[in-house]
Amino acid sequence: MENLEKLAEIIVNHSLKLKENEKVLITYFGVEAMPLVKSIVKEVINKKGVVDTEYINQDVNEYLNNHLTDEIINTKKEKLKYQVENFDCFVNICYRKSDYYGKNMNKEMHNKLMEALRKYKEIEVNERRWVLLNYPSIVDSNKAHMTPEDFYNFSFDAMTVDYGKMYEDTLPLKRLMEKTDKVRIVSPGTDLTFSIKGMPAIICSGQCNIPDGECFTAPIKNSVNGTITYNVDSPYHGEVFRNVSLTFKDGKIIDCKSSNKKKMEEIFNTDEGARYIGEFSLGFNNQIKEPMGDILFDEKISGSLHFTPGCSYDECPNGNKSNIHWDLVLIQRKDYGGGEIYFDDVLIRKDGLFVLPELENLNYK
């Protein structure tokens, strides 16, 4: 119970910064997450907030998403509209049963749904306070090659790190990124350049995603050139993509390779913005060392980066809008092939370790 209460306290007081009488909606996708839901409810009530919960059965939701109609889409739109107009804060707790939900969805109707929800999703993400996390599941423990008990303990250790210290340790990286123009990334199969001149850098230390541990910005939209080859498997839209490699010219993806090139091309043809990058981020949660096919964990791996096709965030807008936001991860530690990151031709990270003294507190132990 101690780890549940600690995580609930972080969510309510650190992430949401809940005030008296504010309204919180907790949506959860697995009954297995009930102990955490109850702990969050208790913490909200202790803070004199107002709370409601919504349980979504994943199998029923999958069937519904595979049989979308205009009427269903409109109902979902009106429901989300009501929620963002009547709640101050949102907690979304996932419980992974499969990487292949969405495999059989109607692409045209799904895109139509995303377009219908976009306005209210943007309000939820950019104008409300929210938290997203994955409750530890048997599927994820198998993918992480851990026993369920060990994975449960690992997950809570990663989710309940000292976010206050993380924020302070990340401030020098934020300042450095915000005065940088040219970025170069070099790794096996990767030689990529782009500009982040004038873009803000955003510290992620438990405000929205849990676990957390990254600092992100966005490239100038048309500045990306070269090739990046990712070395972490990526579940997305009901498929698991392996050996992903993207080639850019003047910001646009002009070629892609993966274990399923055809499906990948379909995703990049979703809309015009899908072939441009919306986020560049460095990951440094010291509790997370290995990938497990869960992006909330994988994008925070110590010594990693992610370079994300699709929509940029309002916190760091580069003008790119899209219905996709696909975080793809490259680990640059020695045990994953190594690599370097240069800011304005100065080496700042080598083989996953920051080399500048002011950034050394972000290195994995």
C-alpha positions as CSV (number, residue, x, y, z in Angstrom):
1,M,0.0,0.0,0.0
2,E,2.9,2.4,0.7
3,N,4.0,2.5,-3.0
4,L,0.3,3.1,-4.1
5,E,-0.1,5.9,-1.7
6,K,3.2,7.5,-2.6
7,L,2.3,7.4,-6.3
8,A,-1.2,8.8,-5.6
9,E,0.4,11.7,-3.6
10,I,2.8,12.5,-6.5
11,I,-0.1,12.5,-9.0
12,V,-2.5,14.7,-7.0
13,N,0.0,17.1,-5.4
14,H,3.0,17.2,-7.7
15,S,1.5,16.5,-11.2
16,L,-2.0,18.0,-10.9
17,K,-1.2,20.5,-8.1
18,L,-4.9,20.0,-7.2
19,K,-6.7,22.9,-5.5
20,E,-9.8,22.7,-3.3
21,N,-13.0,22.0,-5.2
22,E,-11.3,21.3,-8.5
23,K,-12.8,18.4,-10.5
24,V,-10.7,15.3,-11.4
25,L,-11.8,12.6,-13.9
26,I,-10.0,9.3,-13.5
27,T,-10.3,7.0,-16.6
28,Y,-8.9,3.5,-16.2
29,F,-8.7,0.6,-18.8
30,G,-8.1,-2.4,-16.5
31,V,-9.8,-3.5,-13.3
32,E,-6.3,-4.5,-12.2
33,A,-5.6,-0.8,-11.6
34,M,-8.4,-0.5,-9.0
35,P,-6.0,-0.3,-6.0
36,L,-4.3,2.7,-7.6
37,V,-7.6,4.3,-8.6
38,K,-8.8,4.0,-5.0
39,S,-5.6,5.5,-3.6
40,I,-5.9,8.5,-6.0
41,V,-9.6,9.0,-5.1
42,K,-8.7,9.1,-1.4
43,E,-6.0,11.6,-2.0
44,V,-8.3,13.8,-4.1
45,I,-10.9,13.7,-1.4
46,N,-8.3,14.5,1.3
47,K,-7.4,17.6,-0.7
48,K,-11.1,18.5,-0.8
49,G,-11.3,18.0,-4.5
50,V,-14.2,16.6,-6.5
51,V,-13.6,13.2,-8.3
52,D,-15.3,10.9,-10.7
53,T,-14.1,7.7,-12.3
54,E,-14.8,6.0,-15.7
55,Y,-13.9,2.4,-16.4
56,I,-13.4,1.4,-20.1
57,N,-13.3,-2.3,-21.1
58,Q,-10.5,-2.7,-23.6
59,D,-12.2,-5.5,-25.6
60,V,-15.5,-3.6,-25.9
61,N,-13.6,-0.4,-26.8
62,E,-11.6,-2.2,-29.5
63,Y,-14.8,-3.6,-31.0
64,L,-16.4,-0.2,-31.0
65,N,-13.4,1.4,-32.6
66,N,-13.4,-1.2,-35.3
67,H,-17.0,-0.4,-36.2
68,L,-17.0,3.4,-36.1
69,T,-19.9,5.2,-37.8
70,D,-20.5,9.0,-38.1
71,E,-23.0,8.8,-35.3
72,I,-20.6,7.0,-33.0
73,I,-17.9,9.6,-33.8
74,N,-20.2,12.4,-33.1
75,T,-21.2,10.8,-29.7
76,K,-17.5,10.5,-28.8
77,K,-16.9,14.1,-29.8
78,E,-19.8,15.3,-27.6
79,K,-18.6,13.2,-24.7
80,L,-15.1,14.6,-24.8
81,K,-16.5,18.1,-25.2
82,Y,-18.5,17.7,-22.0
83,Q,-15.5,16.3,-20.1
84,V,-13.1,19.1,-21.1
85,E,-15.7,21.7,-20.3
86,N,-16.6,20.3,-16.9
87,F,-13.3,18.9,-15.4
88,D,-10.1,20.6,-14.4
89,C,-7.8,17.6,-14.3
90,F,-7.6,14.2,-16.0
91,V,-5.9,11.0,-14.9
92,N,-5.7,8.2,-17.5
93,I,-4.5,4.8,-16.3
94,C,-3.8,2.2,-19.0
95,Y,-3.4,-1.5,-18.5
96,R,-1.8,-3.3,-21.4
97,K,-3.4,-6.5,-22.5
98,S,-2.0,-6.5,-26.1
99,D,0.2,-4.5,-28.4
100,Y,-2.2,-5.3,-31.3
101,Y,-5.3,-3.3,-30.3
102,G,-6.1,-1.2,-33.4
103,K,-4.7,-3.7,-35.9
104,N,-8.1,-4.2,-37.5
105,M,-9.4,-0.6,-37.4
106,N,-10.8,1.2,-40.4
107,K,-8.0,3.7,-41.2
108,E,-10.3,6.2,-42.9
109,M,-12.8,6.2,-40.0
110,H,-10.1,6.3,-37.4
111,N,-8.6,9.4,-39.0
112,K,-12.1,10.9,-39.2
113,L,-12.4,10.2,-35.4
114,M,-9.1,11.8,-34.7
115,E,-10.0,14.9,-36.7
116,A,-13.4,15.2,-34.9
117,L,-11.7,15.0,-31.5
118,R,-8.7,17.2,-32.3
119,K,-10.1,20.5,-31.0
120,Y,-11.1,19.0,-27.6
121,K,-8.0,16.8,-27.3
122,E,-5.9,20.0,-27.8
123,I,-7.9,21.7,-25.0
124,E,-7.4,18.6,-22.7
125,V,-3.6,18.5,-23.4
126,N,-2.8,22.2,-23.6
127,E,-5.3,23.9,-21.3
128,R,-6.1,21.3,-18.6
129,R,-3.8,19.4,-16.2
130,W,-3.4,15.7,-16.9
131,V,-1.5,12.6,-16.1
132,L,-1.0,9.5,-18.2
133,L,0.5,6.2,-16.8
134,N,0.5,2.5,-17.4
135,Y,-0.4,0.2,-14.5
136,P,2.1,-2.7,-14.4
137,S,0.7,-5.7,-16.4
138,I,1.6,-9.3,-17.0
139,V,2.1,-8.5,-20.7
140,D,4.6,-5.8,-19.8
141,S,6.4,-8.0,-17.3
142,N,6.9,-10.6,-20.0
143,K,8.2,-8.1,-22.5
144,A,10.6,-6.7,-19.8
145,H,11.8,-10.3,-19.1
146,M,10.8,-9.9,-15.4
147,T,8.6,-11.8,-13.0
148,P,5.4,-10.0,-12.3
149,E,6.5,-9.1,-8.8
150,D,9.9,-7.8,-9.9
151,F,8.2,-5.8,-12.7
152,Y,5.7,-4.3,-10.3
153,N,8.5,-3.2,-8.0
154,F,10.5,-1.8,-10.9
155,S,7.5,0.1,-12.3
156,F,6.8,1.8,-9.0
157,D,10.5,2.6,-8.5
158,A,10.6,4.3,-11.9
159,M,7.3,6.1,-11.4
160,T,8.1,7.5,-7.9
161,V,11.6,8.9,-8.5
162,D,12.5,12.3,-6.9
163,Y,10.9,14.6,-9.4
164,G,12.0,17.7,-7.6
165,K,15.6,16.8,-7.8
166,M,15.2,15.7,-11.4
167,Y,13.8,19.2,-12.3
168,E,16.8,20.9,-10.7
169,D,19.3,18.6,-12.4
170,T,17.7,19.2,-15.8
171,L,17.8,23.1,-15.7
172,P,21.4,23.3,-17.1
173,L,20.3,21.1,-20.1
174,K,17.3,23.3,-20.7
175,R,19.5,26.4,-20.7
176,L,21.9,24.7,-23.1
177,M,19.2,23.6,-25.5
178,E,17.6,27.0,-25.6
179,K,20.9,28.7,-26.8
180,T,21.7,26.0,-29.3
181,D,21.2,26.3,-33.1
182,K,22.6,23.2,-34.8
183,V,22.1,19.6,-33.5
184,R,23.9,16.6,-35.0
185,I,23.2,13.0,-34.0
186,V,25.6,10.2,-34.9
187,S,25.1,6.5,-34.3
188,P,25.2,3.3,-36.3
189,G,23.0,3.9,-39.3
190,T,22.5,7.5,-38.2
191,D,23.9,10.9,-39.3
192,L,21.2,13.5,-38.8
193,T,21.3,17.3,-38.5
194,F,18.7,19.9,-37.7
195,S,18.2,23.3,-36.0
196,I,16.5,24.1,-32.7
197,K,17.3,27.8,-32.9
198,G,14.9,29.9,-30.8
199,M,12.8,26.9,-29.7
200,P,11.9,26.5,-26.0
201,A,13.1,23.4,-24.1
202,I,10.6,21.8,-21.8
203,I,11.6,19.8,-18.7
204,C,9.4,16.8,-18.1
205,S,9.7,15.8,-14.4
206,G,6.4,14.2,-13.4
207,Q,4.0,16.9,-14.5
208,C,2.1,14.8,-17.2
209,N,3.7,11.5,-18.0
210,I,4.6,9.0,-15.3
211,P,7.3,7.7,-15.2
212,D,9.0,10.8,-16.4
213,G,12.5,12.0,-17.1
214,E,13.1,13.9,-20.4
215,C,13.8,17.3,-21.8
216,F,12.2,18.0,-25.2
217,T,12.1,20.7,-27.9
218,A,11.2,20.6,-31.5
219,P,13.3,21.1,-34.6
220,I,12.7,23.9,-37.0
221,K,10.3,22.2,-39.3
222,N,12.2,22.3,-42.6
223,S,15.7,21.9,-41.1
224,V,16.0,18.1,-40.7
225,N,18.4,16.4,-43.1
226,G,20.0,12.9,-43.1
227,T,19.1,9.5,-41.7
228,I,18.2,8.2,-38.3
229,T,18.0,4.5,-37.4
230,Y,16.2,3.6,-34.3
231,N,17.1,0.5,-32.2
232,V,14.0,0.1,-30.0
233,D,10.9,-1.8,-31.2
234,S,7.8,0.4,-31.4
235,P,4.2,-0.7,-31.0
236,Y,1.9,1.7,-33.0
237,H,-1.5,1.5,-34.6
238,G,-1.8,-2.2,-33.8
239,E,1.6,-3.3,-35.2
240,V,5.0,-3.7,-33.7
241,F,7.7,-2.0,-35.9
242,R,11.3,-3.1,-35.8
243,N,14.5,-1.8,-37.3
244,V,12.9,1.6,-38.2
245,S,15.0,3.9,-40.3
246,L,13.9,7.3,-41.6
247,T,15.6,9.6,-44.2
248,F,14.9,13.3,-44.4
249,K,15.3,16.1,-46.8
250,D,14.5,19.6,-45.8
251,G,12.4,18.4,-42.9
252,K,10.3,15.8,-44.8
253,I,10.5,12.0,-44.5
254,I,11.4,10.9,-48.1
255,D,12.2,7.3,-47.3
256,C,11.4,4.8,-44.5
257,K,12.4,1.3,-43.7
258,S,11.1,-1.1,-41.1
259,S,9.8,-4.6,-40.5
260,N,6.5,-3.4,-42.1
261,K,7.3,-0.7,-44.6
262,K,3.8,-0.8,-46.2
263,K,2.1,-0.1,-42.9
264,M,4.6,2.5,-42.0
265,E,4.0,4.3,-45.3
266,E,0.2,4.3,-44.6
267,I,0.9,6.0,-41.2
268,F,3.1,8.6,-42.8
269,N,0.4,9.3,-45.4
270,T,-2.2,10.0,-42.7
271,D,-1.8,13.8,-43.4
272,E,0.8,16.3,-44.5
273,G,2.3,16.7,-41.0
274,A,2.9,13.0,-40.5
275,R,6.1,13.2,-42.6
276,Y,7.6,16.1,-40.5
277,I,9.0,16.0,-37.0
278,G,7.2,17.4,-34.0
279,E,9.6,16.6,-31.1
280,F,13.2,16.0,-30.3
281,S,13.9,14.8,-26.7
282,L,16.6,13.4,-24.5
283,G,15.7,10.7,-21.9
284,F,17.3,10.2,-18.5
285,N,15.2,8.4,-15.9
286,N,18.0,6.5,-14.0
287,Q,15.6,3.7,-13.0
288,I,14.9,2.7,-16.7
289,K,17.7,1.0,-18.5
290,E,16.1,-1.4,-21.0
291,P,13.3,-1.2,-23.6
292,M,10.1,-3.0,-23.1
293,G,7.8,-1.8,-25.9
294,D,5.9,0.7,-23.7
295,I,6.6,4.2,-24.9
296,L,5.9,5.8,-21.5
297,F,8.9,3.9,-20.2
298,D,11.0,3.5,-23.3
299,E,11.2,7.2,-24.1
300,K,12.6,7.9,-20.6
301,I,15.5,5.3,-20.9
302,S,18.8,6.5,-19.6
303,G,21.1,7.4,-22.5
304,S,18.2,7.5,-25.0
305,L,16.6,10.1,-27.4
306,H,13.4,10.1,-29.3
307,F,12.8,11.9,-32.6
308,T,9.1,12.0,-33.2
309,P,7.2,12.2,-36.5
310,G,3.9,14.1,-36.2
311,C,2.3,16.9,-34.2
312,S,4.3,19.3,-32.1
313,Y,3.2,20.4,-28.7
314,D,1.7,23.9,-28.0
315,E,4.4,24.3,-25.4
316,C,7.0,24.0,-28.1
317,P,5.3,24.7,-31.4
318,N,7.2,24.4,-34.7
319,G,4.1,24.8,-36.9
320,N,3.6,21.1,-37.5
321,K,0.1,19.7,-37.1
322,S,-0.9,16.1,-37.5
323,N,-3.2,13.4,-36.2
324,I,-0.1,11.3,-35.4
325,H,2.6,11.7,-32.8
326,W,4.9,8.7,-33.0
327,D,7.7,8.6,-30.4
328,L,10.5,6.5,-31.9
329,V,13.5,5.7,-29.6
330,L,17.2,5.4,-30.1
331,I,19.4,4.3,-27.3
332,Q,23.0,5.5,-27.6
333,R,24.7,3.6,-24.7
334,K,27.7,1.5,-25.5
335,D,25.7,-1.7,-25.1
336,Y,23.4,-0.5,-27.8
337,G,26.0,0.5,-30.3
338,G,27.0,3.9,-28.9
339,G,26.7,7.3,-30.4
340,E,27.2,11.0,-30.1
341,I,25.1,14.2,-29.8
342,Y,26.6,17.6,-30.8
343,F,25.2,21.0,-30.0
344,D,26.7,23.6,-32.3
345,D,29.6,21.2,-33.1
346,V,30.4,20.7,-29.4
347,L,30.1,17.1,-28.1
348,I,27.5,17.1,-25.3
349,R,26.7,13.3,-24.9
350,K,28.8,10.3,-25.9
351,D,27.6,6.7,-25.6
352,G,24.6,7.8,-23.6
353,L,26.6,9.8,-21.0
354,F,26.7,13.6,-20.8
355,V,30.2,14.8,-21.0
356,L,29.7,18.4,-19.9
357,P,30.3,18.8,-16.1
358,E,27.0,20.8,-15.6
359,L,25.0,17.9,-17.1
360,E,26.7,15.0,-15.3
361,N,23.9,14.7,-12.7
362,L,21.7,13.4,-15.5
363,N,23.9,10.4,-16.2
364,Y,22.7,6.9,-15.3
365,K,24.4,5.3,-12.4
